[in-house]
Amino acid sequence: MSKGVLRLQQGDQYAIPFPIFIGDVPASPDNVIGVRIQINDALCEYPGTLTYDSESGVWQYPLTEEQTRSWETKKLPAQVGVKIDSGDFRYCPTFDIWLEPNIITEVWDE
């Protein structure tokens, strides 16, 4: 995540792609027991709501419109954690995601 700045728009929904590596090896359900990604106060886990896209080789973190609307527009702390087959835990350094303000405050009708 240090190669660029991830910017999100308040009030949008996302499936944020996270490529995760253990050393030089891509992390996948085949070689990890669990994955946790936390953005601000929202934790997604695998197994659970965090999913893996085997075609692209990335983990998909779902964010709803309600979640992004409820957060302040600012830098949001984030971190990735992986539990590998040996039972060890690996965490990346924390990083920031920018949440940009949205001046349209009305929610779309269903």
MMTF fields as JSON, N, C-alpha, C and O atoms, coordinates in Angstrom:
{
  "mmtfVersion": "1.0.0",
  "mmtfProducer": "UNKNOWN",
  "numBonds": 439,
  "numAtoms": 440,
  "numGroups": 110,
  "numChains": 1,
  "numModels": 1,
  "chainsPerModel": [1],
  "groupsPerChain": [110],
  "chainIdList": ["A"],
  "bondAtomList": [4, 2, 8, 6, 12, 10, 16, 14, 20, 18, 24, 22, 28, 26, 32, 30, 36, 34, 40, 38, 44, 42, 48, 46, 52, 50, 56, 54, 60, 58, 64, 62, 68, 66, 72, 70, 76, 74, 80, 78, 84, 82, 88, 86, 92, 90, 96, 94, 100, 98, 104, 102, 108, 106, 112, 110, 116, 114, 120, 118, 124, 122, 128, 126, 132, 130, 136, 134, 140, 138, 144, 142, 148, 146, 152, 150, 156, 154, 160, 158, 164, 162, 168, 166, 172, 170, 176, 174, 180, 178, 184, 182, 188, 186, 192, 190, 196, 194, 200, 198, 204, 202, 208, 206, 212, 210, 216, 214, 220, 218, 224, 222, 228, 226, 232, 230, 236, 234, 240, 238, 244, 242, 248, 246, 252, 250, 256, 254, 260, 258, 264, 262, 268, 266, 272, 270, 276, 274, 280, 278, 284, 282, 288, 286, 292, 290, 296, 294, 300, 298, 304, 302, 308, 306, 312, 310, 316, 314, 320, 318, 324, 322, 328, 326, 332, 330, 336, 334, 340, 338, 344, 342, 348, 346, 352, 350, 356, 354, 360, 358, 364, 362, 368, 366, 372, 370, 376, 374, 380, 378, 384, 382, 388, 386, 392, 390, 396, 394, 400, 398, 404, 402, 408, 406, 412, 410, 416, 414, 420, 418, 424, 422, 428, 426, 432, 430, 436, 434],
  "bondOrderList": [1, 1, 1, 1, 1, 1, 1, 1, 1, 1, 1, 1, 1, 1, 1, 1, 1, 1, 1, 1, 1, 1, 1, 1, 1, 1, 1, 1, 1, 1, 1, 1, 1, 1, 1, 1, 1, 1, 1, 1, 1, 1, 1, 1, 1, 1, 1, 1, 1, 1, 1, 1, 1, 1, 1, 1, 1, 1, 1, 1, 1, 1, 1, 1, 1, 1, 1, 1, 1, 1, 1, 1, 1, 1, 1, 1, 1, 1, 1, 1, 1, 1, 1, 1, 1, 1, 1, 1, 1, 1, 1, 1, 1, 1, 1, 1, 1, 1, 1, 1, 1, 1, 1, 1, 1, 1, 1, 1, 1],
  "groupList": [{"groupName": "MET", "atomNameList": ["N", "CA", "C", "O"], "elementList": ["N", "C", "C", "O"], "formalChargeList": [0, 0, 0, 0], "bondAtomList": [1, 0, 2, 1, 3, 2], "bondOrderList": [1, 1, 2], "singleLetterCode": "M", "chemCompType": "L-PEPTIDE LINKING"}, {"groupName": "SER", "atomNameList": ["N", "CA", "C", "O"], "elementList": ["N", "C", "C", "O"], "formalChargeList": [0, 0, 0, 0], "bondAtomList": [1, 0, 2, 1, 3, 2], "bondOrderList": [1, 1, 2], "singleLetterCode": "S", "chemCompType": "L-PEPTIDE LINKING"}, {"groupName": "LYS", "atomNameList": ["N", "CA", "C", "O"], "elementList": ["N", "C", "C", "O"], "formalChargeList": [0, 0, 0, 0], "bondAtomList": [1, 0, 2, 1, 3, 2], "bondOrderList": [1, 1, 2], "singleLetterCode": "K", "chemCompType": "L-PEPTIDE LINKING"}, {"groupName": "GLY", "atomNameList": ["N", "CA", "C", "O"], "elementList": ["N", "C", "C", "O"], "formalChargeList": [0, 0, 0, 0], "bondAtomList": [1, 0, 2, 1, 3, 2], "bondOrderList": [1, 1, 2], "singleLetterCode": "G", "chemCompType": "PEPTIDE LINKING"}, {"groupName": "VAL", "atomNameList": ["N", "CA", "C", "O"], "elementList": ["N", "C", "C", "O"], "formalChargeList": [0, 0, 0, 0], "bondAtomList": [1, 0, 2, 1, 3, 2], "bondOrderList": [1, 1, 2], "singleLetterCode": "V", "chemCompType": "L-PEPTIDE LINKING"}, {"groupName": "LEU", "atomNameList": ["N", "CA", "C", "O"], "elementList": ["N", "C", "C", "O"], "formalChargeList": [0, 0, 0, 0], "bondAtomList": [1, 0, 2, 1, 3, 2], "bondOrderList": [1, 1, 2], "singleLetterCode": "L", "chemCompType": "L-PEPTIDE LINKING"}, {"groupName": "ARG", "atomNameList": ["N", "CA", "C", "O"], "elementList": ["N", "C", "C", "O"], "formalChargeList": [0, 0, 0, 0], "bondAtomList": [1, 0, 2, 1, 3, 2], "bondOrderList": [1, 1, 2], "singleLetterCode": "R", "chemCompType": "L-PEPTIDE LINKING"}, {"groupName": "GLN", "atomNameList": ["N", "CA", "C", "O"], "elementList": ["N", "C", "C", "O"], "formalChargeList": [0, 0, 0, 0], "bondAtomList": [1, 0, 2, 1, 3, 2], "bondOrderList": [1, 1, 2], "singleLetterCode": "Q", "chemCompType": "L-PEPTIDE LINKING"}, {"groupName": "ASP", "atomNameList": ["N", "CA", "C", "O"], "elementList": ["N", "C", "C", "O"], "formalChargeList": [0, 0, 0, 0], "bondAtomList": [1, 0, 2, 1, 3, 2], "bondOrderList": [1, 1, 2], "singleLetterCode": "D", "chemCompType": "L-PEPTIDE LINKING"}, {"groupName": "TYR", "atomNameList": ["N", "CA", "C", "O"], "elementList": ["N", "C", "C", "O"], "formalChargeList": [0, 0, 0, 0], "bondAtomList": [1, 0, 2, 1, 3, 2], "bondOrderList": [1, 1, 2], "singleLetterCode": "Y", "chemCompType": "L-PEPTIDE LINKING"}, {"groupName": "ALA", "atomNameList": ["N", "CA", "C", "O"], "elementList": ["N", "C", "C", "O"], "formalChargeList": [0, 0, 0, 0], "bondAtomList": [1, 0, 2, 1, 3, 2], "bondOrderList": [1, 1, 2], "singleLetterCode": "A", "chemCompType": "L-PEPTIDE LINKING"}, {"groupName": "ILE", "atomNameList": ["N", "CA", "C", "O"], "elementList": ["N", "C", "C", "O"], "formalChargeList": [0, 0, 0, 0], "bondAtomList": [1, 0, 2, 1, 3, 2], "bondOrderList": [1, 1, 2], "singleLetterCode": "I", "chemCompType": "L-PEPTIDE LINKING"}, {"groupName": "PRO", "atomNameList": ["N", "CA", "C", "O"], "elementList": ["N", "C", "C", "O"], "formalChargeList": [0, 0, 0, 0], "bondAtomList": [1, 0, 2, 1, 3, 2], "bondOrderList": [1, 1, 2], "singleLetterCode": "P", "chemCompType": "L-PEPTIDE LINKING"}, {"groupName": "PHE", "atomNameList": ["N", "CA", "C", "O"], "elementList": ["N", "C", "C", "O"], "formalChargeList": [0, 0, 0, 0], "bondAtomList": [1, 0, 2, 1, 3, 2], "bondOrderList": [1, 1, 2], "singleLetterCode": "F", "chemCompType": "L-PEPTIDE LINKING"}, {"groupName": "ASN", "atomNameList": ["N", "CA", "C", "O"], "elementList": ["N", "C", "C", "O"], "formalChargeList": [0, 0, 0, 0], "bondAtomList": [1, 0, 2, 1, 3, 2], "bondOrderList": [1, 1, 2], "singleLetterCode": "N", "chemCompType": "L-PEPTIDE LINKING"}, {"groupName": "CYS", "atomNameList": ["N", "CA", "C", "O"], "elementList": ["N", "C", "C", "O"], "formalChargeList": [0, 0, 0, 0], "bondAtomList": [1, 0, 2, 1, 3, 2], "bondOrderList": [1, 1, 2], "singleLetterCode": "C", "chemCompType": "L-PEPTIDE LINKING"}, {"groupName": "GLU", "atomNameList": ["N", "CA", "C", "O"], "elementList": ["N", "C", "C", "O"], "formalChargeList": [0, 0, 0, 0], "bondAtomList": [1, 0, 2, 1, 3, 2], "bondOrderList": [1, 1, 2], "singleLetterCode": "E", "chemCompType": "L-PEPTIDE LINKING"}, {"groupName": "THR", "atomNameList": ["N", "CA", "C", "O"], "elementList": ["N", "C", "C", "O"], "formalChargeList": [0, 0, 0, 0], "bondAtomList": [1, 0, 2, 1, 3, 2], "bondOrderList": [1, 1, 2], "singleLetterCode": "T", "chemCompType": "L-PEPTIDE LINKING"}, {"groupName": "TRP", "atomNameList": ["N", "CA", "C", "O"], "elementList": ["N", "C", "C", "O"], "formalChargeList": [0, 0, 0, 0], "bondAtomList": [1, 0, 2, 1, 3, 2], "bondOrderList": [1, 1, 2], "singleLetterCode": "W", "chemCompType": "L-PEPTIDE LINKING"}],
  "groupTypeList": [0, 1, 2, 3, 4, 5, 6, 5, 7, 7, 3, 8, 7, 9, 10, 11, 12, 13, 12, 11, 13, 11, 3, 8, 4, 12, 10, 1, 12, 8, 14, 4, 11, 3, 4, 6, 11, 7, 11, 14, 8, 10, 5, 15, 16, 9, 12, 3, 17, 5, 17, 9, 8, 1, 16, 1, 3, 4, 18, 7, 9, 12, 5, 17, 16, 16, 7, 17, 6, 1, 18, 16, 17, 2, 2, 5, 12, 10, 7, 4, 3, 4, 2, 11, 8, 1, 3, 8, 13, 6, 9, 15, 12, 17, 13, 8, 11, 18, 5, 16, 12, 14, 11, 11, 17, 16, 4, 18, 8, 16],
  "groupIdList": [1, 2, 3, 4, 5, 6, 7, 8, 9, 10, 11, 12, 13, 14, 15, 16, 17, 18, 19, 20, 21, 22, 23, 24, 25, 26, 27, 28, 29, 30, 31, 32, 33, 34, 35, 36, 37, 38, 39, 40, 41, 42, 43, 44, 45, 46, 47, 48, 49, 50, 51, 52, 53, 54, 55, 56, 57, 58, 59, 60, 61, 62, 63, 64, 65, 66, 67, 68, 69, 70, 71, 72, 73, 74, 75, 76, 77, 78, 79, 80, 81, 82, 83, 84, 85, 86, 87, 88, 89, 90, 91, 92, 93, 94, 95, 96, 97, 98, 99, 100, 101, 102, 103, 104, 105, 106, 107, 108, 109, 110],
  "secStructList": [7, 6, 6, 1, 7, 3, 3, 3, 3, 6, 6, 7, 7, 3, 3, 3, 3, 3, 7, 7, 3, 3, 6, 6, 3, 3, 7, 7, 6, 6, 6, 3, 3, 3, 3, 3, 3, 3, 3, 6, 6, 3, 3, 3, 3, 3, 6, 6, 6, 7, 3, 3, 3, 6, 6, 6, 6, 3, 3, 3, 3, 3, 3, 7, 2, 2, 2, 2, 2, 2, 1, 7, 1, 1, 3, 3, 3, 3, 3, 3, 3, 3, 3, 3, 6, 6, 1, 7, 3, 3, 3, 7, 7, 7, 3, 3, 3, 3, 3, 3, 7, 7, 1, 7, 7, 7, 7, 7, 7, 7],
  "xCoordList": [0.811, 0.0, 0.847, 0.303, 2.135, 2.962, 3.277, 3.853, 2.914, 3.237, 2.329, 2.65, 1.213, 0.288, -0.639, -0.618, -1.449, -2.409, -3.785, -4.212, -4.468, -5.822, -6.759, -6.728, -7.589, -8.555, -9.957, -10.258, -10.8, -12.191, -13.076, -12.668, -14.276, -15.237, -16.294, -16.883, -16.541, -17.567, -18.912, -19.27, -19.658, -20.966, -20.936, -21.994, -19.751, -19.663, -19.518, -19.12, -19.844, -19.605, -18.494, -18.324, -17.745, -16.555, -16.373, -16.856, -15.689, -15.051, -13.569, -13.082, -12.865, -11.48, -10.572, -10.578, -9.791, -8.885, -7.592, -6.964, -7.205, -5.965, -5.117, -5.434, -4.049, -3.109, -2.254, -1.652, -2.195, -1.458, -0.401, -0.676, 0.804, 1.909, 2.526, 2.589, 2.976, 3.783, 5.168, 5.427, 6.049, 7.317, 7.022, 6.435, 7.428, 7.156, 5.963, 5.638, 5.32, 4.237, 2.884, 2.633, 2.012, 0.684, -0.084, -0.111, -0.696, -1.529, -2.857, -3.493, -3.277, -4.552, -5.155, -4.48, -6.403, -6.99, -6.221, -6.379, -5.399, -4.611, -3.439, -2.978, -2.944, -1.744, -1.898, -0.908, -3.13, -3.368, -4.552, -5.434, -4.55, -5.669, -6.699, -7.902, -6.219, -7.122, -6.474, -5.25, -7.311, -6.858, -7.776, -8.989, -7.178, -7.941, -7.47, -6.271, -8.422, -8.113, -9.012, -10.231, -8.381, -9.159, -8.925, -7.789, -10.028, -10.002, -10.825, -12.011, -10.175, -10.827, -11.396, -10.628, -12.717, -13.293, -13.96, -14.657, -13.757, -14.41, -13.405, -12.452, -13.635, -12.788, -13.506, -14.653, -12.83, -13.34, -12.371, -11.156, -12.928, -12.105, -12.41, -13.503, -11.395, -11.57, -11.17, -10.083, -11.982, -13.299, -14.271, -14.173, -15.197, -16.179, -16.541, -16.737, -16.633, -17.073, -15.966, -16.25, -14.724, -13.608, -13.552, -13.567, -13.487, -13.481, -12.2, -11.499, -11.91, -10.731, -11.188, -12.012, -10.657, -10.956, -9.807, -8.741, -10.014, -8.941, -8.52, -7.388, -9.406, -9.069, -8.031, -7.083, -8.219, -7.284, -6.218, -5.213, -6.423, -5.44, -5.415, -4.373, -6.557, -6.622, -7.771, -8.74, -7.631, -8.682, -9.598, -9.127, -10.897, -11.891, -12.499, -13.117, -12.305, -12.806, -14.07, -13.992, -15.238, -16.478, -16.704, -16.626, -16.981, -17.373, -18.727, -18.936, -19.635, -20.965, -21.029, -20.182, -22.061, -22.318, -22.519, -22.036, -23.228, -23.494, -22.197, -22.045, -21.264, -19.996, -19.21, -18.738, -19.07, -18.258, -18.936, -18.254, -20.272, -20.977, -20.787, -20.763, -20.651, -20.573, -19.189, -19.044, -18.175, -16.823, -16.534, -17.067, -15.681, -15.197, -14.32, -13.641, -14.342, -13.461, -12.074, -11.848, -11.155, -9.795, -8.98, -9.443, -7.753, -6.951, -7.514, -7.711, -7.772, -8.274, -7.152, -6.516, -6.891, -5.853, -6.313, -7.494, -5.365, -5.681, -4.507, -3.363, -4.819, -3.783, -4.285, -5.479, -3.327, -3.606, -2.887, -1.726, -3.585, -2.992, -3.302, -4.392, -2.336, -2.503, -2.079, -1.056, -2.874, -2.497, -2.103, -2.93, -0.834, -0.338, -0.476, -0.785, -0.246, -0.447, 0.279, -0.215, 1.435, 2.181, 1.528, 1.945, 0.513, -0.147, 0.427, -0.082, 1.491, 2.09, 1.207, 0.472, 1.295, 0.586, 1.586, 2.701, 1.206, 2.022, 1.15, 0.036, 1.681, 0.959, 1.802, 3.015, 1.174, 1.889, 1.924, 1.138, 2.83, 2.779, 1.437, 0.844, 0.969, -0.271, -0.055, 1.062, -1.12, -1.071, -2.353, -3.289, -2.395, -3.557, -4.308, -3.718, -5.612, -6.502, -7.211, -7.705, -7.259, -7.921, -9.389, -9.737, -10.249, -11.676, -12.006, -11.93, -12.37, -12.669, -14.117, -14.98, -14.404, -15.789, -16.663, -16.187, -17.936, -18.926, -19.903, -20.481, -20.097, -21.002, -22.458, -23.357, -22.706, -24.076, -24.383, -23.763, -25.331, -25.605, -26.867, -27.131, -27.641, -28.856, -28.509, -27.689, -29.149, -28.977, -29.866, -30.982, -29.379, -30.166, -31.382, -31.286, -32.522, -33.723, -33.519, -32.856, -34.092, -33.993, -34.77, -34.804],
  "yCoordList": [-1.206, 0.0, 1.259, 2.354, 1.147, 2.344, 2.934, 4.02, 2.249, 2.739, 3.863, 4.555, 4.051, 5.099, 5.421, 4.768, 6.424, 6.826, 6.386, 6.729, 5.626, 5.217, 6.316, 6.716, 6.798, 7.837, 7.292, 6.736, 7.46, 7.048, 8.281, 9.322, 8.157, 9.253, 8.948, 7.867, 9.893, 9.718, 9.468, 10.166, 8.471, 8.166, 7.171, 6.812, 6.706, 5.69, 4.316, 4.189, 3.294, 1.924, 1.335, 1.707, 0.418, -0.11, -1.588, -2.112, -2.245, -3.535, -3.239, -3.351, -2.866, -2.415, -3.621, -4.539, -3.634, -4.76, -4.596, -3.538, -5.644, -5.669, -6.843, -7.988, -6.596, -7.683, -7.893, -6.942, -9.103, -9.398, -10.451, -11.451, -10.212, -11.136, -11.562, -10.778, -12.795, -13.301, -13.495, -14.486, -12.538, -12.513, -12.185, -11.145, -13.068, -12.879, -13.703, -13.683, -14.418, -15.327, -14.665, -14.192, -14.631, -14.062, -14.869, -16.098, -14.178, -14.833, -15.197, -14.37, -16.445, -16.922, -17.88, -18.264, -18.27, -19.236, -20.562, -21.339, -20.815, -22.048, -22.032, -23.091, -20.832, -20.789, -19.92, -19.613, -19.525, -18.781, -19.396, -20.008, -19.222, -19.674, -18.559, -18.816, -17.318, -16.186, -14.891, -14.77, -13.927, -12.586, -11.587, -11.781, -10.524, -9.428, -8.131, -7.887, -7.311, -5.966, -5.015, -5.176, -4.022, -3.025, -1.664, -1.255, -0.973, 0.419, 1.2, 0.936, 2.166, 2.96, 2.02, 1.296, 2.002, 1.127, -0.108, -0.835, -0.354, -1.473, -2.596, -2.421, -3.739, -4.912, -5.929, -6.283, -6.403, -7.496, -8.653, -8.464, -9.863, -11.045, -12.114, -12.184, -12.944, -14.172, -15.312, -15.262, -16.327, -16.438, -15.427, -15.056, -15.002, -14.003, -13.123, -13.604, -11.814, -10.885, -10.518, -10.035, -10.738, -10.501, -11.673, -12.831, -11.376, -12.441, -12.401, -11.391, -13.512, -13.623, -13.828, -14.702, -13.027, -13.158, -13.934, -13.371, -15.208, -16.056, -15.668, -15.937, -15.047, -14.631, -13.501, -13.522, -12.517, -11.389, -11.573, -10.864, -12.526, -12.777, -11.712, -11.474, -11.063, -10.026, -10.31, -10.988, -9.772, -9.837, -8.642, -7.547, -8.837, -7.788, -7.381, -8.189, -6.11, -5.558, -4.767, -3.743, -5.209, -4.485, -3.312, -3.456, -2.169, -0.987, -0.527, -0.431, -0.246, 0.198, 1.722, 2.422, 2.204, 3.645, 4.188, 5.271, 3.434, 3.865, 3.999, 4.937, 3.061, 3.143, 4.386, 5.126, 4.618, 5.763, 7.084, 8.082, 7.107, 8.327, 8.604, 9.762, 7.543, 7.721, 8.175, 8.628, 8.057, 8.432, 9.89, 10.464, 10.476, 11.837, 11.83, 10.844, 12.936, 13.049, 13.436, 14.551, 12.482, 12.67, 11.44, 10.576, 11.377, 10.174, 9.097, 9.332, 7.92, 6.803, 5.786, 5.409, 5.331, 4.332, 2.972, 2.633, 2.199, 0.868, -0.073, 0.359, -1.371, -2.374, -3.722, -4.018, -4.538, -5.89, -6.871, -6.667, -7.935, -9.009, -10.346, -10.549, -11.263, -12.584, -13.637, -13.492, -14.692, -15.851, -16.945, -17.437, -17.313, -18.279, -19.704, -19.924, -20.663, -22.077, -22.545, -23.427, -21.976, -22.393, -21.881, -22.257, -21.031, -20.453, -19.113, -18.473, -18.664, -17.359, -16.252, -16.451, -15.081, -13.895, -12.942, -12.792, -12.304, -11.285, -10.06, -10.155, -8.902, -7.641, -6.69, -6.607, -5.977, -4.944, -3.688, -3.557, -2.769, -1.479, -0.796, -0.994, 0.0, 0.727, 1.722, 2.183, 2.038, 2.999, 3.813, 3.486, 4.863, 5.756, 5.654, 5.473, 5.774, 5.892, 7.23, 7.548, 7.997, 9.308, 9.168, 8.568, 9.72, 9.784, 11.223, 12.126, 11.419, 12.749, 13.116, 12.238, 14.4, 14.816, 14.734, 14.834, 14.552, 14.543, 15.672, 15.701, 16.596, 17.71, 17.346, 18.06, 16.226, 15.744, 14.867, 13.82, 15.286, 14.565, 13.707, 12.94, 13.818, 13.02, 11.615, 11.412, 10.629, 9.225, 8.936, 9.45, 8.108, 7.728, 6.916, 6.087, 7.162, 6.358, 4.963, 4.801, 3.993, 2.605, 2.432, 1.336],
  "zCoordList": [0.0, 0.0, 0.0, -0.147, 0.156, 0.23, -1.14, -1.214, -2.228, -3.558, -4.027, -4.993, -3.366, -3.77, -2.635, -1.592, -2.84, -1.817, -2.294, -3.396, -1.456, -1.771, -1.297, -0.133, -2.21, -1.886, -2.117, -3.173, -1.117, -1.196, -1.121, -0.604, -1.634, -1.609, -0.57, -0.578, 0.324, 1.343, 0.664, -0.285, 1.15, 0.584, -0.557, -1.074, -0.976, -2.023, -1.392, -0.234, -2.163, -1.713, -2.571, -3.732, -1.987, -2.646, -2.378, -1.373, -3.262, -3.024, -3.263, -4.388, -2.212, -2.336, -2.537, -1.716, -3.617, -3.834, -3.033, -3.061, -2.326, -1.569, -2.04, -1.716, -2.794, -3.061, -1.81, -1.311, -1.308, -0.082, -0.391, -1.054, 0.097, -0.136, 1.184, 2.131, 1.244, 2.345, 1.737, 1.055, 1.994, 1.262, -0.181, -0.48, -1.082, -2.511, -2.995, -4.182, -2.093, -2.463, -2.196, -1.088, -3.209, -2.977, -1.921, -1.97, -0.984, 0.024, -0.606, -1.259, -0.408, -0.933, 0.088, 1.044, -0.097, 0.827, 0.875, 1.817, -0.129, -0.15, 0.823, 1.247, 1.186, 2.031, 3.286, 3.95, 3.611, 4.857, 5.598, 4.995, 6.902, 7.732, 7.855, 7.902, 7.907, 8.04, 7.607, 7.573, 7.277, 6.892, 7.594, 7.667, 8.104, 8.691, 8.057, 7.926, 7.671, 7.185, 7.958, 7.998, 8.568, 9.301, 8.669, 8.428, 8.406, 7.955, 8.966, 9.164, 9.601, 10.639, 11.695, 12.329, 11.909, 12.922, 12.323, 13.031, 11.036, 10.356, 10.078, 9.318, 10.702, 10.527, 9.662, 9.934, 8.613, 7.789, 7.905, 7.947, 7.956, 8.144, 7.105, 6.542, 6.875, 6.111, 7.024, 7.6, 7.185, 6.579, 7.183, 8.353, 6.356, 6.769, 5.603, 4.487, 5.86, 4.818, 3.837, 2.741, 4.209, 3.299, 2.324, 2.74, 1.041, 0.034, -0.784, -0.819, -1.439, -2.293, -3.726, -3.999, -4.645, -6.065, -6.7, -6.948, -6.962, -7.476, -8.887, -9.289, -9.634, -11.0, -11.0, -11.785, -10.115, -10.059, -8.989, -8.995, -8.057, -7.009, -5.928, -5.317, -5.683, -4.651, -3.699, -4.04, -2.501, -1.489, -1.689, -1.996, -1.518, -1.733, -0.385, 0.309, -0.04, 1.214, 0.908, 0.23, 1.388, 1.087, 2.03, 3.25, 1.459, 2.239, 1.719, 0.51, 2.628, 2.224, 2.183, 2.738, 1.507, 1.46, 2.875, 3.207, 3.697, 5.072, 5.878, 6.66, 5.684, 6.41, 6.008, 6.871, 4.72, 4.291, 4.635, 4.87, 4.67, 5.094, 6.578, 6.995, 7.384, 8.834, 9.306, 10.441, 8.449, 8.852, 8.552, 7.603, 9.376, 9.118, 7.874, 7.584, 7.146, 5.991, 6.495, 6.963, 6.384, 6.885, 6.504, 5.759, 7.029, 6.88, 7.798, 8.991, 7.242, 8.031, 8.204, 7.22, 9.43, 9.618, 9.094, 9.169, 8.563, 8.034, 8.301, 8.447, 8.36, 8.563, 8.064, 8.103, 7.589, 7.115, 8.03, 8.385, 8.409, 9.201, 8.559, 8.025, 8.613, 8.018, 9.037, 9.705, 9.147, 9.954, 8.969, 8.201, 9.004, 8.02, 8.539, 9.71, 7.659, 7.978, 9.229, 9.932, 9.518, 10.713, 11.994, 13.09, 11.871, 13.034, 13.429, 14.349, 12.743, 13.015, 12.452, 11.484, 13.078, 12.607, 11.97, 12.47, 10.883, 10.232, 10.007, 9.493, 10.403, 10.218, 9.398, 9.59, 8.489, 7.749, 8.615, 9.552, 8.305, 9.008, 8.728, 7.667, 9.675, 9.433, 8.295, 8.06, 7.608, 6.509, 6.535, 7.265, 5.746, 5.729, 4.415, 3.351, 4.513, 3.364, 3.527, 4.608, 2.473, 2.536, 2.185, 1.169, 3.024, 2.733, 2.368, 3.203, 1.117, 0.593, 0.866, 0.875, 1.09, 1.359, 0.114, -1.017, 0.355, -0.698, -0.389, 0.698, -1.315, -1.042, -1.287, -0.843, -1.998, -2.169, -0.972, -0.789, -0.161, 1.08, 1.016, 1.942, -0.044, -0.167, -0.601, -1.496, 0.05, -0.305, -1.5, -1.58, -2.444, -3.599, -3.152, -2.247, -3.792, -3.524, -4.129, -5.154, -3.483, -3.972, -5.249, -5.807]
}
